[in-house]
Amino acid sequence: MEVAPFKNPYLSPEKFLNRTPALLVLSDGTVFEGNSFGADGETIGEVVFNTSMTGYQEILTDPSYRGQIVTMTYTQIGNYGVNYEDIESPGGPKVEGFIVKEYLPFPSNWRAEEFGVHPSVRMRNKVIHSLADYLKEYNIVGIEGIDTRAITRHLRDNGSQMGIISTKDLNPESLLQKVRKHPGIVGIDLVKEVTSRRAYSWKEGVWKWQPKDRNALCVKCNGLNVNLSDPSRVTDYESRSIVVYDFGVKLSILRNLVDAGFDVTVVPAKTPAEKVLDMNPDGVVLSNGPGDPEAVTYAVKNTKKLIGKKPLLGICLGHQLLGLALGGKTYKLKFGHHGGNHPVMDLATGKVAITAQNHNFCVDIRQLKGQVTLTIKISMMEQKKE
């Protein structure tokens, strides 16, 4: 009996035989050789590492990574493809570049195969399934086939630093000159590159798995009626209004606020505090975002005007902005906290929680001089107060 040869629509011999070489050069002169996946070209950013074992699409689309090249410590990336529902921001990836040990060009996952990318995002009239196609569509340069453990140890020991990935210029000395001319991210306002241009209302809750027969399905979730034929839309509750300052907000934060029962309005980063107070929300959230908080001076000024007038919650960059508004200072961490396995201890209870974190800067609580009462948590990896 003659057996037909196996054919995978996502895998062709060219993807293995005709690999394009690429280089990663760090600002201290360290050079890594690898292969290109994603877009051809050249990109510069601060190289950091992320310890998450899954969720690469959420990481790629997290606006907090603006200005940075992300190294994944987990070895195999791309195996479950991409889909529209796992993005953390519209408009594609926000990273400057992507570094992985082994890229898998043949995704296998029912969500990628069924959903692909949203119909508004097409490439050559085909649904994008693979991670490489996704990066190409948004002109993101990636490099694979290099020792990501060595990069991680190097950054851990020597600190995060600027780096350049190139598929065009393969001269290490030339690339080193280029990366050393880059000003870096300290003192640069990256929020203006990722914030929304207008205010909008957000209604969608957290994505929940649904069976194929979605007609008229309805369940009780946290005491709220949720219509599963319209994913995670809360249909009836008495909500409290909340305004979210968009410094690069992740969509999952907005979804969780909706699930918690809030009526969410998102406003651009430069929205005057007076305008927010005129909206009379029950609270204000200062969102996550990229870069150096001390460079976002307008946000600090607006936060000062909100203190004492509305309940405030700061997340990531928003937390740092709140610390600055209270008179504190921020400093840059050696290599930042990026990943899904960061243990912290609540000193009030002694309980330890495993948290997901993504920040390069931290508030120096010594500068607050007892002005605030802290719900103290300590990073058990570095014994730093968060």
Phi, psi and chi 1 to 4 in degrees:
 res  aa     phi    psi   chi1   chi2   chi3   chi4
   1 MET       -  136.0 -175.7  175.6   70.3      -
   2 GLU   -90.5  127.0 -169.2  173.1  -38.6      -
   3 VAL   -99.7  128.4  179.0      -      -      -
   4 ALA   -70.0  140.3      -      -      -      -
   5 PRO   -65.0  144.8   24.9  -34.2      -      -
   6 PHE   -71.7  135.3  173.2   76.7      -      -
   7 LYS  -129.0  125.0  -67.6 -175.9  178.6 -179.9
   8 ASN  -107.4  122.1 -170.9  -50.3      -      -
   9 PRO   -63.3  -18.8   23.7  -34.6      -      -
  10 TYR   -99.5   -6.8  -47.7  115.9      -      -
  11 LEU  -125.9  121.7  179.7   60.6      -      -
  12 SER  -126.8  155.2   62.6      -      -      -
  13 PRO   -55.7  -31.0  -24.4   33.9      -      -
  14 GLU   -60.6  -30.9  -69.7   76.7   12.6      -
  15 LYS   -68.6  -22.0  -69.9 -167.2  175.6 -177.8
  16 PHE  -101.4  -37.8  -79.6  135.0      -      -
  17 LEU   -84.6  -32.8  -61.2  178.8      -      -
  18 ASN  -109.9   55.3  -63.9  -27.4      -      -
  19 ARG   -76.4  141.7  -68.3  179.6  171.0 -179.7
  20 THR   -91.4  124.9  -58.7      -      -      -
  21 PRO   -67.6  152.1   23.3  -32.2      -      -
  22 ALA  -146.6  155.9      -      -      -      -
  23 LEU  -124.9  144.1  -75.3 -176.8      -      -
  24 LEU  -116.4  122.3  164.9   66.5      -      -
  25 VAL  -123.2  124.0  178.1      -      -      -
  26 LEU   -87.9  160.6  -57.7 -179.4      -      -
  27 SER   -68.0  -15.5   59.9      -      -      -
  28 ASP   -89.8    4.6   65.9    0.1      -      -
  29 GLY    96.7   -3.7      -      -      -      -
  30 THR   -69.5  134.0  -53.1      -      -      -
  31 VAL  -120.9  134.5  179.4      -      -      -
  32 PHE  -124.3  133.1  -65.2   89.7      -      -
  33 GLU  -101.0  140.2  -62.4  179.6   -6.7      -
  34 GLY  -159.3 -161.1      -      -      -      -
  35 ASN  -121.8  150.6  -60.3  -54.8      -      -
  36 SER   -80.8  140.8  167.9      -      -      -
  37 PHE  -143.1  145.8   81.6  103.9      -      -
  38 GLY    96.2 -146.5      -      -      -      -
  39 ALA   -80.1  150.1      -      -      -      -
  40 ASP   -80.0  151.8  -71.1  -30.8      -      -
  41 GLY   140.9 -151.1      -      -      -      -
  42 GLU  -144.8  139.5 -149.6  165.1   81.8      -
  43 THR  -147.4  146.7 -173.8      -      -      -
  44 ILE  -124.2  139.2  -62.2  177.8      -      -
  45 GLY  -169.8  171.3      -      -      -      -
  46 GLU   -77.1  125.1 -177.1 -176.9   54.6      -
  47 VAL   -86.0  123.6 -177.9      -      -      -
  48 VAL  -130.5  166.6  -62.4      -      -      -
  49 PHE  -120.9  145.4   60.5   87.7      -      -
  50 ASN  -119.3  130.7 -174.3  -67.1      -      -
  51 THR   -95.2    7.1   57.6      -      -      -
  52 SER   -67.6  143.9  -62.2      -      -      -
  53 MET   -91.1  -12.5  -63.3  179.9   67.1      -
  54 THR  -151.2  173.1 -174.4      -      -      -
  55 GLY    89.4   30.6      -      -      -      -
  56 TYR   -64.8  -29.1   54.5   78.2      -      -
  57 GLN   -71.5  -37.9 -169.7  174.1   -2.2      -
  58 GLU   -63.2  -38.8  -68.1   91.5  -26.4      -
  59 ILE   -66.0  -45.6  -68.0  166.9      -      -
  60 LEU   -59.4  -36.2  -72.9  167.6      -      -
  61 THR   -98.4    7.5   54.6      -      -      -
  62 ASP   -76.5  116.2 -178.0  -10.7      -      -
  63 PRO   -60.7  -19.1  -24.6   35.8      -      -
  64 SER   -65.2  -15.9  -65.3      -      -      -
  65 TYR   -91.5    7.8  -80.2  118.0      -      -
  66 ARG   -57.1  133.4 -167.1   67.3  164.2 -171.4
  67 GLY    87.5    0.4      -      -      -      -
  68 GLN  -124.7  149.5  -64.5  179.8  -40.6      -
  69 ILE  -103.0  123.9  -63.6  173.7      -      -
  70 VAL   -99.5  130.0  177.7      -      -      -
  71 THR  -103.5  125.5  -56.2      -      -      -
  72 MET   -90.0  127.0  -62.5  -61.8  -64.4      -
  73 THR   -78.3  -26.3   60.2      -      -      -
  74 TYR   -69.4  143.0 -173.0   70.0      -      -
  75 THR   -78.0  -42.0   54.2      -      -      -
  76 GLN  -107.8  120.1  -64.5  178.5  -38.0      -
  77 ILE  -126.5  138.6  -58.3  -63.7      -      -
  78 GLY   104.3   -2.5      -      -      -      -
  79 ASN   -69.3  -21.2   50.6  -24.7      -      -
  80 TYR  -113.1   15.0   55.7   82.4      -      -
  81 GLY    70.0 -151.3      -      -      -      -
  82 VAL  -137.7  161.2  -65.4      -      -      -
  83 ASN  -152.9  170.8   64.2   74.8      -      -
  84 TYR   -78.4  -27.0 -179.6   66.7      -      -
  85 GLU   -80.7  -15.6  -67.7  171.8  -41.6      -
  86 ASP   -96.9   10.3  -71.5  -15.4      -      -
  87 ILE   -77.5  149.7   63.6  171.6      -      -
  88 GLU  -104.5   -3.1  -72.8  -69.8   -0.6      -
  89 SER  -163.0  150.0   64.3      -      -      -
  90 PRO   -74.3  162.0   27.2  -33.9      -      -
  91 GLY    87.4   13.7      -      -      -      -
  92 GLY    87.3 -172.5      -      -      -      -
  93 PRO   -61.0  149.2  -24.2   34.4      -      -
  94 LYS  -108.9   -8.9  -59.9  -59.7 -176.8  -68.7
  95 VAL   -68.5  158.7  -60.8      -      -      -
  96 GLU   -84.4  -27.4  -57.5  -60.5  -31.6      -
  97 GLY  -166.8  171.1      -      -      -      -
  98 PHE  -139.4  132.9 -158.1   38.2      -      -
  99 ILE  -123.8  125.2  -57.3  170.5      -      -
 100 VAL  -137.3  158.9  -56.2      -      -      -
 101 LYS   -76.5  -51.9  177.1  174.4  176.3   54.9
 102 GLU  -135.8  113.6 -178.6 -178.4    4.4      -
 103 TYR   -88.8  132.4  165.8   64.7      -      -
 104 LEU  -104.4  111.3  -59.9  179.7      -      -
 105 PRO   -84.5    5.1   31.3  -34.3      -      -
 106 PHE  -122.2   80.4   39.6   95.5      -      -
 107 PRO   -66.4  146.6   25.2  -34.3      -      -
 108 SER  -139.4  100.1  177.1      -      -      -
 109 ASN  -163.4  135.0 -177.9  -89.1      -      -
 110 TRP   -64.6  -29.4   69.0  -87.8      -      -
 111 ARG   -72.0  -40.1  -65.9 -179.9   67.8 -146.1
 112 ALA   -67.1  -42.1      -      -      -      -
 113 GLU   -70.1  -34.2  -67.0  168.5    1.7      -
 114 GLU   -85.0  -42.0  179.8  174.5  -14.3      -
 115 PHE   -96.3  -37.4  -67.6  108.0      -      -
 116 GLY    56.6 -144.2      -      -      -      -
 117 VAL  -102.5  155.5  173.7      -      -      -
 118 HIS   -48.6  141.9 -166.6  -95.4      -      -
 119 PRO   -52.8  -23.2  -27.8   35.0      -      -
 120 SER   -76.2  -12.0   64.4      -      -      -
 121 VAL  -112.8   97.8 -177.3      -      -      -
 122 ARG  -120.8  154.1  -59.5  -73.7 -177.9  177.0
 123 MET  -131.0  115.8 -173.4  176.8   69.9      -
 124 ARG    52.9   40.6  -65.6 -173.5  -63.3  -84.1
 125 ASN    62.1   22.4  -62.0  -42.2      -      -
 126 LYS  -124.2  149.4  -64.3 -179.8 -179.5  178.7
 127 VAL   -71.0  136.2  174.9      -      -      -
 128 ILE   -80.3  122.5  -58.3  172.1      -      -
 129 HIS  -108.7  -41.3  -73.1  -81.1      -      -
 130 SER   -87.9  154.9   75.3      -      -      -
 131 LEU   -65.2  -38.3  174.5   58.6      -      -
 132 ALA   -62.3  -42.5      -      -      -      -
 133 ASP   -63.0  -37.9  -73.1  -16.5      -      -
 134 TYR   -62.9  -44.7 -174.5   61.4      -      -
 135 LEU   -66.7  -39.5  -64.2 -179.9      -      -
 136 LYS   -62.1  -41.5  -71.9  176.7 -177.0  177.1
 137 GLU   -59.0  -34.7  178.7   70.1    6.8      -
 138 TYR  -106.0   13.4  -69.4  101.1      -      -
 139 ASN    58.8   43.4 -160.6   33.8      -      -
 140 ILE  -102.0  125.6  -57.2  -63.1      -      -
 141 VAL   -84.5  133.7  179.1      -      -      -
 142 GLY  -129.0  154.9      -      -      -      -
 143 ILE  -134.4  137.6 -175.6  171.2      -      -
 144 GLU  -136.4  171.5   61.8  105.4   11.5      -
 145 GLY    82.9   20.2      -      -      -      -
 146 ILE  -119.0  164.3   58.3 -179.3      -      -
 147 ASP   -80.5   94.8 -170.2  -14.1      -      -
 148 THR   -70.7  -22.6   51.1      -      -      -
 149 ARG   -66.4  -39.5  -68.9  177.9  -60.8  177.4
 150 ALA   -66.3  -39.8      -      -      -      -
 151 ILE   -62.9  -45.3  -63.4  175.3      -      -
 152 THR   -61.3  -45.9  -60.0      -      -      -
 153 ARG   -64.2  -37.9  -69.3  178.3   60.8  136.6
 154 HIS   -65.0  -43.8 -172.3   77.0      -      -
 155 LEU   -70.7  -36.2  -63.3  177.0      -      -
 156 ARG   -63.6  -41.1 -177.5 -163.0   63.5 -170.3
 157 ASP   -81.2  -33.9  -65.5  -18.3      -      -
 158 ASN  -110.6   -7.8  -61.1  -78.5      -      -
 159 GLY    92.6  157.1      -      -      -      -
 160 SER   -61.9  146.7  -61.5      -      -      -
 161 GLN  -152.8  164.1   55.3 -170.3  -77.8      -
 162 MET   -69.5  148.1  -60.1  -57.8  -66.6      -
 163 GLY  -146.8  164.7      -      -      -      -
 164 ILE  -134.6  134.8 -178.0  170.9      -      -
 165 ILE  -111.7  134.4  -57.3  173.6      -      -
 166 SER  -142.6  138.7 -179.2      -      -      -
 167 THR  -108.8   -4.8   64.7      -      -      -
 168 LYS  -103.8  -49.5  -66.2 -177.2  176.3 -179.9
 169 ASP  -100.6  112.1 -177.7   -3.9      -      -
 170 LEU  -107.3   25.0  -60.8 -178.8      -      -
 171 ASN   -98.1  109.3 -176.2  -29.2      -      -
 172 PRO   -57.4  -38.5  -25.0   35.5      -      -
 173 GLU   -66.2  -40.0  -66.9 -177.9   -0.3      -
 174 SER   -64.4  -42.5  171.4      -      -      -
 175 LEU   -66.9  -37.0  -64.7  176.8      -      -
 176 LEU   -63.0  -40.6 -177.7   59.0      -      -
 177 GLN   -62.2  -40.8  -69.4  179.3    3.9      -
 178 LYS   -64.6  -45.6  -66.8  176.8 -176.5  177.9
 179 VAL   -70.8  -31.8   72.4      -      -      -
 180 ARG   -74.3  -16.2  -74.4 -177.4  172.7  175.2
 181 LYS   -83.1  -13.7  -70.6  179.8 -178.7  178.4
 182 HIS   -72.6  137.8 -165.1  -78.9      -      -
 183 PRO   -71.5  -13.3   26.6  -35.7      -      -
 184 GLY    84.7 -170.1      -      -      -      -
 185 ILE  -110.7  -10.5   66.1  170.5      -      -
 186 VAL   -69.8  130.1  176.0      -      -      -
 187 GLY    81.4    4.4      -      -      -      -
 188 ILE  -104.9  132.7  -55.3  -62.7      -      -
 189 ASP   -84.7  101.5  177.8   10.2      -      -
 190 LEU   -92.3  -12.3  -64.7  172.3      -      -
 191 VAL   -61.1  -39.6  168.8      -      -      -
 192 LYS   -62.1  -17.6   62.5 -176.5  180.0 -177.9
 193 GLU   -86.0  -16.3  -61.3 -178.1   15.0      -
 194 VAL  -123.0  -10.4  -63.8      -      -      -
 195 THR   -72.1  157.6 -173.0      -      -      -
 196 SER   -71.8  154.8   56.2      -      -      -
 197 ARG   -88.0  -17.0  -63.5 -177.6  178.8  179.6
 198 ARG  -146.5  162.8   57.5  178.5  178.7   81.2
 199 ALA   -76.9  150.0      -      -      -      -
 200 TYR  -153.7  160.0   60.5   91.4      -      -
 201 SER   -97.2  137.8  177.6      -      -      -
 202 TRP  -113.6  128.1 -178.1  -92.3      -      -
 203 LYS  -119.1  -15.1  -60.3  -65.6 -176.2 -177.4
 204 GLU   -82.4  134.7 -176.1  177.6  -56.8      -
 205 GLY   -92.1 -168.3      -      -      -      -
 206 VAL   -67.2  138.3  174.5      -      -      -
 207 TRP   -65.0  136.1 -176.3   90.1      -      -
 208 LYS  -128.8  143.6  -60.8  175.3 -179.7   66.0
 209 TRP   -60.8  141.3  178.7   83.7      -      -
 210 GLN  -131.0  141.5  -58.6  173.6   42.7      -
 211 PRO   -69.4  165.6   25.4  -34.0      -      -
 212 LYS   -62.7  -34.9  -69.7 -175.8  177.7  179.8
 213 ASP   -85.9   97.2 -176.7   11.2      -      -
 214 ARG  -100.8    3.1  -55.6  178.6 -176.1 -177.9
 215 ASN   -68.1  120.6  -64.3  -31.7      -      -
 216 ALA    57.6   27.7      -      -      -      -
 217 LEU   -80.9  134.8  -69.5  175.8      -      -
 218 CYS  -146.6  134.9 -169.1      -      -      -
 219 VAL  -131.7  167.7  -61.9      -      -      -
 220 LYS   -95.6  122.9  -84.1  -78.3 -173.7 -179.5
 221 CYS  -127.3  112.1  179.0      -      -      -
 222 ASN    55.5   34.5  -65.3  -31.0      -      -
 223 GLY    81.8    3.9      -      -      -      -
 224 LEU  -110.9  145.8  -51.4  176.3      -      -
 225 ASN   -79.6  120.6  -73.4  -33.5      -      -
 226 VAL  -118.9  123.3  178.9      -      -      -
 227 ASN   -88.6  111.4 -173.0  -10.6      -      -
 228 LEU   -74.3  -13.7  -70.5 -174.8      -      -
 229 SER   -74.3  -15.3   62.0      -      -      -
 230 ASP  -127.0   98.1 -169.7    7.6      -      -
 231 PRO   -47.6  117.9  -25.0   33.5      -      -
 232 SER    60.0   22.5  -58.2      -      -      -
 233 ARG   -85.2  121.2  -64.6  -65.5 -179.1   88.7
 234 VAL   -75.6  128.0  177.2      -      -      -
 235 THR   -99.3  -23.0   55.9      -      -      -
 236 ASP  -156.8  126.1   64.4  -52.0      -      -
 237 TYR  -171.6  161.9   59.4   83.5      -      -
 238 GLU   -94.3  107.2  -68.6 -175.4    5.2      -
 239 SER   -98.9  162.6   65.3      -      -      -
 240 ARG  -110.9  141.9  -69.5 -175.3  176.6  -86.0
 241 SER   -83.6  145.0   63.8      -      -      -
 242 ILE  -143.6  140.3 -165.5  166.3      -      -
 243 VAL  -106.6  131.3  167.5      -      -      -
 244 VAL  -110.7  118.3  177.9      -      -      -
 245 TYR   -74.3  124.0  -96.1   98.6      -      -
 246 ASP   -91.1   95.8  179.5   11.0      -      -
 247 PHE   -97.3    8.3  -57.8  124.1      -      -
 248 GLY   128.3   41.2      -      -      -      -
 249 VAL   -63.2  141.1   67.1      -      -      -
 250 LYS   -84.0  141.5  -65.2 -164.9  -65.9 -175.5
 251 LEU   -64.6  -29.1  -61.3 -175.8      -      -
 252 SER   -65.8  -28.8   58.8      -      -      -
 253 ILE   -66.6  -44.5  -68.5  175.5      -      -
 254 LEU   -62.8  -41.0  -58.3 -179.8      -      -
 255 ARG   -62.9  -42.2  -65.9 -175.6 -178.9  112.9
 256 ASN   -69.7  -32.2  -83.0  -79.4      -      -
 257 LEU   -65.2  -39.3  -72.5  172.2      -      -
 258 VAL   -64.2  -44.4  168.8      -      -      -
 259 ASP   -63.0  -27.1  -88.9   17.5      -      -
 260 ALA   -79.0   -6.1      -      -      -      -
 261 GLY   102.9   14.8      -      -      -      -
 262 PHE   -94.0  145.8  -71.0  106.6      -      -
 263 ASP   -90.2  108.7 -177.5    6.1      -      -
 264 VAL  -100.4  127.5  177.7      -      -      -
 265 THR  -121.4  128.0  -60.4      -      -      -
 266 VAL  -103.5  134.5 -177.4      -      -      -
 267 VAL  -125.2  151.1  -62.5      -      -      -
 268 PRO   -61.2  160.6  -23.3   33.5      -      -
 269 ALA   -61.8  -32.3      -      -      -      -
 270 LYS   -94.0   12.3  -69.1 -172.5  176.3 -178.2
 271 THR   -61.4  125.5  -57.2      -      -      -
 272 PRO   -60.1  143.8  -22.0   33.2      -      -
 273 ALA   -59.8  -34.1      -      -      -      -
 274 GLU   -61.2  -37.6  -67.3   81.6    1.4      -
 275 LYS   -68.4  -38.0 -173.6  172.8 -178.5  178.9
 276 VAL   -65.8  -41.9  170.8      -      -      -
 277 LEU   -65.6  -33.9  -68.6  172.4      -      -
 278 ASP   -64.1  -27.6  -72.8  -17.3      -      -
 279 MET   -73.3  -18.0  -61.5  167.9   69.2      -
 280 ASN    52.2   55.1 -164.4   28.0      -      -
 281 PRO   -76.1  164.9   31.7  -36.5      -      -
 282 ASP   -77.3  -18.3  -67.0  -63.2      -      -
 283 GLY  -167.3  167.1      -      -      -      -
 284 VAL  -130.1  133.3  177.3      -      -      -
 285 VAL  -109.2  129.5  172.1      -      -      -
 286 LEU   -98.4  112.3  -50.8  175.1      -      -
 287 SER   -77.5  174.8   84.3      -      -      -
 288 ASN   -67.3  170.0   64.1  -71.4      -      -
 289 GLY   176.1  174.9      -      -      -      -
 290 PRO   -93.2  159.5   34.6  -35.4      -      -
 291 GLY    81.5 -161.9      -      -      -      -
 292 ASP   -83.4  117.6 -174.2  -10.9      -      -
 293 PRO   -63.4  -30.6   22.6  -33.3      -      -
 294 GLU   -68.3  -16.4  -67.6 -172.3    2.5      -
 295 ALA   -82.7  -14.7      -      -      -      -
 296 VAL   -96.8   66.2 -164.1      -      -      -
 297 THR   -64.2  -36.4   54.4      -      -      -
 298 TYR   -65.4  -32.8   49.3   87.4      -      -
 299 ALA   -70.3  -38.4      -      -      -      -
 300 VAL   -63.4  -43.5  176.4      -      -      -
 301 LYS   -61.5  -43.8  -68.4  178.0 -179.2  178.1
 302 ASN   -67.0  -37.8  -78.4  -37.5      -      -
 303 THR   -64.3  -39.2  -57.6      -      -      -
 304 LYS   -57.9  -37.1  -72.3 -179.3  178.4  179.2
 305 LYS   -73.7  -19.3  -63.9  176.5 -178.2  179.2
 306 LEU   -92.2  -21.6  -65.6  170.5      -      -
 307 ILE   -62.1  128.9  -67.7  174.4      -      -
 308 GLY    86.6   -9.5      -      -      -      -
 309 LYS  -106.4  -30.7  -62.7  178.4 -179.7  177.5
 310 LYS  -141.6  148.2  -68.1  -68.1  178.7 -178.4
 311 PRO   -60.9  134.6  -22.3   33.5      -      -
 312 LEU  -120.7  140.1  -62.9  174.4      -      -
 313 LEU  -129.4  123.2  168.8   65.2      -      -
 314 GLY  -110.0  132.7      -      -      -      -
 315 ILE  -119.6  126.4  -57.6  172.9      -      -
 316 CYS    58.4 -116.4 -175.9      -      -      -
 317 LEU   -57.7  -38.1  178.7   69.3      -      -
 318 GLY   -60.5  -37.6      -      -      -      -
 319 HIS   -64.3  -41.5  164.3   76.0      -      -
 320 GLN   -67.1  -39.2  -63.3  153.8   21.9      -
 321 LEU   -63.4  -38.4  -66.9  170.9      -      -
 322 LEU   -64.5  -40.6 -174.1   55.8      -      -
 323 GLY   -62.6  -40.8      -      -      -      -
 324 LEU   -66.0  -40.0  -68.5  172.9      -      -
 325 ALA   -65.5  -26.8      -      -      -      -
 326 LEU   -84.7    0.4  -70.7  167.4      -      -
 327 GLY   102.0    5.5      -      -      -      -
 328 GLY   -85.2 -175.1      -      -      -      -
 329 LYS  -127.0  158.1  -63.1  -70.2 -175.8 -179.8
 330 THR  -119.9  157.4   57.5      -      -      -
 331 TYR  -140.4  158.6   61.9   94.2      -      -
 332 LYS   -87.0  129.8 -164.5  172.2 -173.5  -64.2
 333 LEU   -71.7  158.2  -64.9  167.9      -      -
 334 LYS   -60.2  -48.5 -177.0  177.5 -179.5 -179.7
 335 PHE  -138.3   10.8   48.7   81.0      -      -
 336 GLY    73.3  173.9      -      -      -      -
 337 HIS  -118.2  111.1  -62.8  161.3      -      -
 338 HIS  -138.4  111.2  -48.4  -80.6      -      -
 339 GLY   151.7 -176.9      -      -      -      -
 340 GLY  -112.6   19.4      -      -      -      -
 341 ASN  -137.4   43.5   58.4  -11.4      -      -
 342 HIS   -96.6  112.7  -71.3  -93.4      -      -
 343 PRO   -79.8  134.9   28.0  -32.1      -      -
 344 VAL  -131.9  149.9  -63.1      -      -      -
 345 MET  -114.4  130.8  177.4 -179.4  -71.1      -
 346 ASP   -85.8  111.1 -172.3  -26.8      -      -
 347 LEU   -69.4  -18.8  -64.8 -175.4      -      -
 348 ALA   -72.5  -31.9      -      -      -      -
 349 THR  -116.9  -17.9   62.9      -      -      -
 350 GLY    80.2    1.3      -      -      -      -
 351 LYS   -79.0  146.0  -67.8 -177.2  177.9  179.4
 352 VAL  -109.7  133.7  173.8      -      -      -
 353 ALA  -120.7  142.9      -      -      -      -
 354 ILE   -93.8  119.5  -55.8  -59.9      -      -
 355 THR  -118.9  157.1   64.6      -      -      -
 356 ALA   -96.4  129.6      -      -      -      -
 357 GLN  -134.4  154.3  -61.8 -172.8   20.7      -
 358 ASN  -157.3   88.7 -179.7   19.6      -      -
 359 HIS  -155.2  147.1   61.5  105.5      -      -
 360 ASN  -105.4  -15.7 -100.9   24.1      -      -
 361 PHE  -120.5  159.5  -67.6   81.6      -      -
 362 CYS  -142.6  149.8 -169.6      -      -      -
 363 VAL   -80.7  129.8  176.3      -      -      -
 364 ASP   -84.6   99.3 -174.7   -8.2      -      -
 365 ILE   -68.0  -17.0   62.1  170.2      -      -
 366 ARG   -65.2  -25.4  -64.9  171.4  -61.3  179.3
 367 GLN   -77.6  -13.3  -60.8  -66.9  -35.5      -
 368 LEU   -80.2  -17.6  -67.5  175.8      -      -
 369 LYS    52.6   44.2  -60.1  177.5 -178.7  178.5
 370 GLY    72.5   16.3      -      -      -      -
 371 GLN   -75.0  -19.6  -62.7 -179.3   59.6      -
 372 VAL  -130.3  156.8  -64.2      -      -      -
 373 THR   -98.2  119.3  -59.2      -      -      -
 374 LEU   -92.7  138.6  -61.1  176.4      -      -
 375 THR   -87.2   88.3  -53.5      -      -      -
 376 ILE   -75.8  128.9  -61.4  177.7      -      -
 377 LYS  -127.2  146.1  -67.3 -173.0  176.8 -178.6
 378 ILE  -119.3  133.1  -69.7 -178.6      -      -
 379 SER   -70.0  113.3  170.8      -      -      -
 380 MET   -73.7  -15.4  -61.1 -178.8   68.6      -
 381 MET   -73.5  -37.9  -70.1 -177.6  176.0      -
 382 GLU  -123.8    0.4  -58.2  175.6   41.6      -
 383 GLN    58.3   40.2  -64.6  -59.5  -50.9      -
 384 LYS  -105.5  141.2  -77.8 -173.1  170.0   59.7
 385 LYS   -78.8  131.5  -65.7 -175.9  177.6  179.1
 386 GLU  -102.9      -  -54.3 -100.2  -56.9      -
